[in-house]
């Protein structure tokens, strides 16, 4: 096997300087660093060539094979490397070209014209473009070369050098065309699996224009000689404010910290968000590109904007974080926001269209496998929770729920007005749901009472005459009173969890609300059963006495089913009487074969599925 040439040879030094010229150019600075340059014994460049571009479908990268021994000037190397790099930026590897030699020659004309236009380097001798060529794109040149053959001047442009019967193609025909990426639809180009080169190229063109304006204004003398350009993180952040109004104001409200020591201390692999401190933490270790940073920032901001932490409601924290990640990542890929990090991603196309709650119910059935998954923070959730203590509190965020509703509402309106692109239907539904002010739990409970206890009809009766009017004392007037027939059976049952895990202030809050609504709906008495390790029937109590005169017993474990069974078996309890179950969710599954509802403390959820209404105290 041939040995690689020494690194200190004149040929190597000139090549290194030429590559540095390419990477210093604003158009190619990011694009060139996403490709692999192979110069040595492993290079597949033809013997008399300069370079040859190919797709490495094993490593999913673009690979440029360089002649290992050719002696040339740095300017010539910059020219040749720039043309090879353009092959990826212009998406020149296309499946539907049956005559590959003609297609490669057509691409040579286009890349040579572009490099000559921007005046990058100098073409090697014999590789200059002839004067007076018409302005055509690669497809038009391809048609001409297929019909009339490849002229000698076009063959001389080949970076791979002369071959038998013509020239080696500058673009190596892939032995195996790559399939569409697993994280994109089959209608999207396969470039994303390798690297989003066209978008990098577009960003490079924008940087080049900016620097050209600075040069014209005297701020910059030439490319690369100005104040340090903003980092990829700054550019990614400003992209949201300039080009993605949906999240622009949300991103502007967050501090973004890129600090390896903090990420190491917090055990953050890639990124995490702290909604209390309004901070996104980025680990500089993975060296994310600008496009990957856009994806990561949008991912973290959406966690806060869609209020994923408050929506958890007692679910297992890590699995809930994983479920939210599956939903968010699918939306960002559909919207083509940046580029997914190359280190891996939680994404499953079979979960598309599901909400986070539905995804959680699916993945919770396989806890062993799901606990091996990794979020952007690594083996923990990327939504950080902490006790604020003496630090800045959530109050500094004004009302975070109101803030998120306001900013998302403005962003959605601007996005639609500016026609910036299509948004996934699921994301729009969640945003519109957030824009609606939340219904207070007491209002929801009142609606439940309204459904089961409609207003009582009244009637006029002379059995007890009403107070007479002073103007006509001789005229008896009927008294308006409730129809006693409507009061028969007008009651409901309350199964109260009095276990030690139920806090007293929660019990008082729940019973107070129930008592007030029972009185307002003319419910004369309520059947109350307390449950912990056993069930204690306190009988019928006047609604006004529920919150003041109850002496709680037990305060042990939680067994609610006996209390429900006692209500169902009691002869003096109406057969159609509804049941309200007050619990903290730490109970076994219940069987309640009649109308019922649950009232839970904040942050709790039932350990089983139910179709009954669930009210969560605020």
Secondary structure in CASP SS format (residue, H / E / C, confidence):
PFRMAT SS
TARGET T0000
AUTHOR 0000-0000-0000
METHOD secondary structure of the structure
MODEL  1
X C 1.00
X C 1.00
X C 1.00
X C 1.00
X C 1.00
X C 1.00
X C 1.00
X C 1.00
X C 1.00
X H 1.00
X H 1.00
X H 1.00
X H 1.00
X H 1.00
X H 1.00
X H 1.00
X H 1.00
X H 1.00
X H 1.00
X H 1.00
X H 1.00
X H 1.00
X H 1.00
X H 1.00
X C 1.00
X C 1.00
X C 1.00
X C 1.00
X H 1.00
X H 1.00
X H 1.00
X H 1.00
X H 1.00
X C 1.00
X C 1.00
X E 1.00
X E 1.00
X E 1.00
X E 1.00
X C 1.00
X C 1.00
X C 1.00
X C 1.00
X C 1.00
X C 1.00
X C 1.00
X C 1.00
X C 1.00
X C 1.00
X C 1.00
X E 1.00
X E 1.00
X E 1.00
X E 1.00
X E 1.00
X E 1.00
X C 1.00
X C 1.00
X C 1.00
X C 1.00
X E 1.00
X E 1.00
X E 1.00
X E 1.00
X E 1.00
X E 1.00
X C 1.00
X C 1.00
X C 1.00
X C 1.00
X C 1.00
X C 1.00
X C 1.00
X H 1.00
X H 1.00
X H 1.00
X H 1.00
X H 1.00
X H 1.00
X H 1.00
X H 1.00
X H 1.00
X H 1.00
X H 1.00
X H 1.00
X H 1.00
X H 1.00
X H 1.00
X H 1.00
X C 1.00
X C 1.00
X C 1.00
X C 1.00
X C 1.00
X C 1.00
X C 1.00
X C 1.00
X C 1.00
X C 1.00
X H 1.00
X H 1.00
X H 1.00
X H 1.00
X H 1.00
X H 1.00
X H 1.00
X H 1.00
X H 1.00
X H 1.00
X H 1.00
X H 1.00
X H 1.00
X H 1.00
X H 1.00
X H 1.00
X H 1.00
X H 1.00
X H 1.00
X C 1.00
X C 1.00
X C 1.00
X C 1.00
X C 1.00
X C 1.00
X C 1.00
X C 1.00
X C 1.00
X C 1.00
X C 1.00
X C 1.00
X C 1.00
X C 1.00
X C 1.00
X C 1.00
X C 1.00
X C 1.00
X C 1.00
X H 1.00
X H 1.00
X H 1.00
X H 1.00
X H 1.00
X H 1.00
X H 1.00
X H 1.00
X H 1.00
X H 1.00
X H 1.00
X C 1.00
X C 1.00
X C 1.00
X H 1.00
X H 1.00
X H 1.00
X H 1.00
X C 1.00
X C 1.00
X C 1.00
X C 1.00
X C 1.00
X C 1.00
X E 1.00
X E 1.00
X C 1.00
X C 1.00
X E 1.00
X E 1.00
X C 1.00
X C 1.00
X C 1.00
X E 1.00
X C 1.00
X C 1.00
X C 1.00
X C 1.00
X C 1.00
X C 1.00
X C 1.00
X C 1.00
X C 1.00
X C 1.00
X C 1.00
X C 1.00
X C 1.00
X C 1.00
X C 1.00
X C 1.00
X C 1.00
X C 1.00
X C 1.00
X H 1.00
X H 1.00
X H 1.00
X H 1.00
X C 1.00
X C 1.00
X H 1.00
X H 1.00
X H 1.00
X H 1.00
X H 1.00
X H 1.00
X H 1.00
X H 1.00
X H 1.00
X H 1.00
X H 1.00
X H 1.00
X H 1.00
X H 1.00
X H 1.00
X H 1.00
X H 1.00
X H 1.00
X H 1.00
X H 1.00
X H 1.00
X C 1.00
X C 1.00
X C 1.00
X C 1.00
X C 1.00
X C 1.00
X C 1.00
X C 1.00
X C 1.00
X C 1.00
X C 1.00
X C 1.00
X C 1.00
X C 1.00
X H 1.00
X H 1.00
X H 1.00
X H 1.00
X H 1.00
X H 1.00
X H 1.00
X H 1.00
X H 1.00
X H 1.00
X H 1.00
X H 1.00
X C 1.00
X H 1.00
X H 1.00
X H 1.00
X H 1.00
X H 1.00
X H 1.00
X H 1.00
X H 1.00
X C 1.00
X C 1.00
X E 1.00
X E 1.00
X E 1.00
X E 1.00
X C 1.00
X H 1.00
X H 1.00
X H 1.00
X H 1.00
X H 1.00
X H 1.00
X H 1.00
X C 1.00
X C 1.00
X C 1.00
X C 1.00
X E 1.00
X E 1.00
X E 1.00
X E 1.00
X C 1.00
X C 1.00
X C 1.00
X C 1.00
X E 1.00
X E 1.00
X E 1.00
X E 1.00
X C 1.00
X H 1.00
X H 1.00
X H 1.00
X C 1.00
X C 1.00
X C 1.00
X H 1.00
X H 1.00
X H 1.00
X H 1.00
X H 1.00
X H 1.00
X H 1.00
X H 1.00
X H 1.00
X H 1.00
X H 1.00
X H 1.00
X H 1.00
X H 1.00
X H 1.00
X H 1.00
X C 1.00
X C 1.00
X C 1.00
X C 1.00
X C 1.00
X C 1.00
X C 1.00
X C 1.00
X C 1.00
X C 1.00
X C 1.00
X H 1.00
X H 1.00
X H 1.00
X H 1.00
X H 1.00
X H 1.00
X H 1.00
X H 1.00
X H 1.00
X H 1.00
X H 1.00
X H 1.00
X H 1.00
X H 1.00
X H 1.00
X H 1.00
X H 1.00
X H 1.00
X H 1.00
X C 1.00
X C 1.00
X C 1.00
X C 1.00
X C 1.00
X C 1.00
X C 1.00
X C 1.00
X C 1.00
X C 1.00
X C 1.00
X C 1.00
X C 1.00
X H 1.00
X H 1.00
X H 1.00
X C 1.00
X C 1.00
X C 1.00
X C 1.00
X H 1.00
X H 1.00
X H 1.00
X H 1.00
X H 1.00
X H 1.00
X H 1.00
X H 1.00
X C 1.00
X C 1.00
X C 1.00
X H 1.00
X H 1.00
X H 1.00
X H 1.00
X C 1.00
X C 1.00
X C 1.00
X C 1.00
X E 1.00
X C 1.00
X C 1.00
X E 1.00
X C 1.00
X C 1.00
X C 1.00
X C 1.00
X E 1.00
X C 1.00
X C 1.00
X C 1.00
X C 1.00
X C 1.00
X C 1.00
X C 1.00
X C 1.00
X C 1.00
X C 1.00
X H 1.00
X H 1.00
X H 1.00
X H 1.00
X C 1.00
X C 1.00
X H 1.00
X H 1.00
X H 1.00
X H 1.00
X H 1.00
X H 1.00
X H 1.00
X H 1.00
X H 1.00
X H 1.00
X H 1.00
X H 1.00
X H 1.00
X H 1.00
X H 1.00
X H 1.00
X H 1.00
X H 1.00
X H 1.00
X C 1.00
X C 1.00
X C 1.00
X C 1.00
X C 1.00
X C 1.00
X H 1.00
X H 1.00
X H 1.00
X H 1.00
X H 1.00
X H 1.00
X H 1.00
X H 1.00
X H 1.00
X H 1.00
X H 1.00
X C 1.00
X C 1.00
X C 1.00
X C 1.00
X C 1.00
X H 1.00
X H 1.00
X H 1.00
X H 1.00
X H 1.00
X H 1.00
X H 1.00
X H 1.00
X H 1.00
X H 1.00
X H 1.00
X H 1.00
X C 1.00
X C 1.00
X C 1.00
X C 1.00
X C 1.00
X E 1.00
X E 1.00
X E 1.00
X E 1.00
X C 1.00
X C 1.00
X C 1.00
X C 1.00
X C 1.00
X C 1.00
X C 1.00
X C 1.00
X H 1.00
X H 1.00
X H 1.00
X C 1.00
X C 1.00
X C 1.00
X C 1.00
X C 1.00
X C 1.00
X E 1.00
X E 1.00
X E 1.00
X E 1.00
X C 1.00
X H 1.00
X H 1.00
X H 1.00
X H 1.00
X C 1.00
X C 1.00
X C 1.00
X C 1.00
X C 1.00
X E 1.00
X E 1.00
X E 1.00
X E 1.00
X E 1.00
X C 1.00
X C 1.00
X C 1.00
X C 1.00
X C 1.00
X C 1.00
X H 1.00
X H 1.00
X H 1.00
X H 1.00
X H 1.00
X H 1.00
X H 1.00
X H 1.00
X H 1.00
X H 1.00
X H 1.00
X H 1.00
X H 1.00
X H 1.00
X H 1.00
X H 1.00
X H 1.00
X C 1.00
X C 1.00
X C 1.00
X C 1.00
X E 1.00
X E 1.00
X E 1.00
X E 1.00
X E 1.00
X E 1.00
X E 1.00
X C 1.00
X C 1.00
X C 1.00
X E 1.00
X E 1.00
X E 1.00
X E 1.00
X E 1.00
X E 1.00
X E 1.00
X E 1.00
X H 1.00
X H 1.00
X H 1.00
X C 1.00
X C 1.00
X C 1.00
X C 1.00
X C 1.00
X C 1.00
X C 1.00
X C 1.00
X C 1.00
X C 1.00
X C 1.00
X C 1.00
X C 1.00
X C 1.00
X C 1.00
X H 1.00
X H 1.00
X H 1.00
X H 1.00
X H 1.00
X H 1.00
X H 1.00
X H 1.00
X H 1.00
X C 1.00
X C 1.00
X C 1.00
X C 1.00
X C 1.00
X C 1.00
X C 1.00
X C 1.00
X C 1.00
X E 1.00
X E 1.00
X E 1.00
X E 1.00
X C 1.00
X C 1.00
X C 1.00
X C 1.00
X C 1.00
X C 1.00
X C 1.00
X C 1.00
X C 1.00
X C 1.00
X C 1.00
X C 1.00
X C 1.00
X E 1.00
X E 1.00
X E 1.00
X E 1.00
X E 1.00
X C 1.00
X C 1.00
X C 1.00
X C 1.00
X C 1.00
X C 1.00
X C 1.00
X C 1.00
X C 1.00
X C 1.00
X C 1.00
X C 1.00
X E 1.00
X E 1.00
X E 1.00
X E 1.00
X C 1.00
X C 1.00
END
